[in-house]
Amino acid sequence: MFADSHFQGRRVLITGGLGFIGSNLARRLVDLGAEVLLVDSLVPEHGGRPFNIADIRDRVTVELADVRDEQRMERLIRRQDYLFNLAGQTSHIDSMRFPQADLEMNCRAQLSVLEACRQHNPEVRIVFAGTRQIYGRPDYLPVDERHPVRPVDINGVNKMASEWYHLLYHRAFDMRTCALRLTNTIGPRMRVKDARQTFLGVCVRRLLEGVPFEVWDGGQRRDFTYVDDAVEAFLMTAASDEAVGRVFNVGGAAPISLRDLADLLVELNHGGEYLVRSYPPEYKRIDIGDYYSDFSLIRSTLGWEPRVPLRDGLARTLEFYREHLEHYL
Ligand SMILES: NC(=O)c1ccc[n+]([C@@H]2O[C@H](COP(=O)([O-])OP(=O)(O)OC[C@H]3O[C@@H](n4cnc5c(N)ncnc54)[C@H](O)[C@@H]3O)[C@@H](O)[C@H]2O)c1
């Protein structure tokens, strides 16, 4: 836990701050009284868009910049108390189609950020947005942090490397870094235009447009974190000295099969249809099958646990897109 005053007046930089999770984190931080600076290059295939911060635009500073721009980062990083490092490429299939681009965004960009911090603000507290994707196909469930990491796609390899850069900078340079391994995160402001960020996004879009969405296979069980819960995990981790140098899984309350998830979406929408298909081979190659997280480490260390039930999270998400879908197409 952290005191409500913890972030009051503190200077906070969020890379990827116009994206899905970054913009929700920004909204919470301005409410807590932080001075928030968002850095984002608005990569078209990613989840960032100015509309994500439309309601808080006059309460944050926005710098449209690529985090690989060393000179600008050098200037932006100085005097920050916290850095939430969320800039990144999320699409697994894009990483297989364009591996060099994923390397650039998920590895080189992260090293640039860390180097800017090391040289110009080594005291800054850094929380990195890592992913459960680095575990690959689980040997056992639920997956805890001791599970071997064995990524099945380029994105997983690069996100693993970027997590390790962060931990290395703690060990080698005594910097105050840590990482979260997020599972599927859902909620208002996620990318729904296509399945690049999460397959659930495009399902929500199709449902609201009144056309059938697709479920591949459907038997796989997954867990989901509502974005407000993910935001609390970032804040609790940043606020705790115990988190420095460590990695925590962030998961959902209970796993659900994708077919049950589809039924729940249809129920909450009071109608809709979906088609069950087998996986296209290109996707099957990088599928991880069943996955859900053991989040007992972050619960026992920091007191974090998911608070928003999946049903409520999905209902709030549908409500948001019923009102704002046009801004996300
Ligand atoms: N959404 C999830 O379910 C999920 C799950 C696991 C991990 N993560 C991680 O969380 C982070 C945030 O994810 P998100 O879902 O909000 O994605 P997002 O695509 O909505 O946000 C990422 C933002 O980073 C920006 N960006 C990318 N490269 C940049 C660069 N070089 N310089 C400046 N800005 C850059 C993009 O323009 C985008 O706005 C990512 O690092 C992602 O890997 C997300």
The ligand as a Tripos MOL2 file, in Angstrom:
@<TRIPOS>MOLECULE
LIG
   44    48     1     0     0
SMALL
NO_CHARGES

@<TRIPOS>ATOM
      1 N1         -1.7230   -4.5530  -22.6870 N.am      1 LIG1
      2 C1         -1.3150   -5.7100  -22.1890 C.2       1 LIG1
      3 O1         -2.1120   -6.6540  -22.0490 O.2       1 LIG1
      4 C2          0.1220   -5.9050  -21.7960 C.ar      1 LIG1
      5 C3          0.5090   -7.1680  -21.3010 C.ar      1 LIG1
      6 C4          1.8380   -7.3620  -20.9450 C.ar      1 LIG1
      7 C5          2.7560   -6.3250  -21.0460 C.ar      1 LIG1
      8 N2          2.3580   -5.1200  -21.5270 N.ar      1 LIG1
      9 C6          3.3760   -4.0610  -21.6590 C.3       1 LIG1
     10 O2          2.8900   -2.8360  -21.1210 O.3       1 LIG1
     11 C7          3.4010   -1.7470  -21.8910 C.3       1 LIG1
     12 C8          2.2520   -0.8340  -22.2880 C.3       1 LIG1
     13 O3          1.3480   -1.6060  -23.0520 O.3       1 LIG1
     14 P1          0.0060   -1.0170  -23.6330 P.3       1 LIG1
     15 O4         -0.9450   -2.1410  -23.7060 O.co2     1 LIG1
     16 O5         -0.3630    0.2220  -22.9320 O.co2     1 LIG1
     17 O6          0.4650   -0.7020  -25.1260 O.3       1 LIG1
     18 P2          0.2000    0.5740  -26.0410 P.3       1 LIG1
     19 O7          0.5900    0.1920  -27.4220 O.co2     1 LIG1
     20 O8         -1.1900    1.0740  -25.8380 O.co2     1 LIG1
     21 O9          1.1980    1.6460  -25.4410 O.3       1 LIG1
     22 C9          2.5590    1.6640  -25.7730 C.3       1 LIG1
     23 C10         2.8860    3.0760  -26.1810 C.3       1 LIG1
     24 O10         4.3110    3.1520  -26.3790 O.3       1 LIG1
     25 C11         4.5390    4.0590  -27.4370 C.3       1 LIG1
     26 N3          5.8920    3.7840  -27.9510 N.ar      1 LIG1
     27 C12         6.3350    2.6320  -28.4820 C.ar      1 LIG1
     28 N4          7.6280    2.7330  -28.8180 N.ar      1 LIG1
     29 C13         7.9950    4.0070  -28.4690 C.ar      1 LIG1
     30 C14         9.2110    4.7190  -28.5580 C.ar      1 LIG1
     31 N5         10.3240    4.1700  -29.0800 N.pl3     1 LIG1
     32 N6          9.2600    5.9920  -28.0950 N.ar      1 LIG1
     33 C15         8.1440    6.5790  -27.5640 C.ar      1 LIG1
     34 N7          6.9540    5.9370  -27.4670 N.ar      1 LIG1
     35 C16         6.8920    4.6710  -27.9210 C.ar      1 LIG1
     36 C17         3.4190    3.7790  -28.4270 C.3       1 LIG1
     37 O11         3.1930    4.8670  -29.3070 O.3       1 LIG1
     38 C18         2.2410    3.5120  -27.4950 C.3       1 LIG1
     39 O12         1.4830    4.6800  -27.2650 O.3       1 LIG1
     40 C19         4.1520   -2.3420  -23.0860 C.3       1 LIG1
     41 O13         5.5260   -2.2740  -22.8200 O.3       1 LIG1
     42 C20         3.6790   -3.7740  -23.1170 C.3       1 LIG1
     43 O14         4.6520   -4.6670  -23.6160 O.3       1 LIG1
     44 C21         1.0600   -4.8770  -21.9100 C.ar      1 LIG1
@<TRIPOS>BOND
     1     1     2 1
     2     2     3 2
     3     2     4 1
     4     4     5 ar
     5     4    44 ar
     6     5     6 ar
     7     6     7 ar
     8     7     8 ar
     9     8     9 1
    10     8    44 ar
    11     9    10 1
    12     9    42 1
    13    10    11 1
    14    11    12 1
    15    11    40 1
    16    12    13 1
    17    13    14 1
    18    14    15 2
    19    14    16 1
    20    14    17 1
    21    17    18 1
    22    18    19 2
    23    18    20 1
    24    18    21 1
    25    21    22 1
    26    22    23 1
    27    23    24 1
    28    23    38 1
    29    24    25 1
    30    25    26 1
    31    25    36 1
    32    26    27 ar
    33    26    35 ar
    34    27    28 ar
    35    28    29 ar
    36    29    30 ar
    37    29    35 ar
    38    30    31 1
    39    30    32 ar
    40    32    33 ar
    41    33    34 ar
    42    34    35 ar
    43    36    37 1
    44    36    38 1
    45    38    39 1
    46    40    41 1
    47    40    42 1
    48    42    43 1
@<TRIPOS>SUBSTRUCTURE
     1 LIG1         1 GROUP 0 **** ****
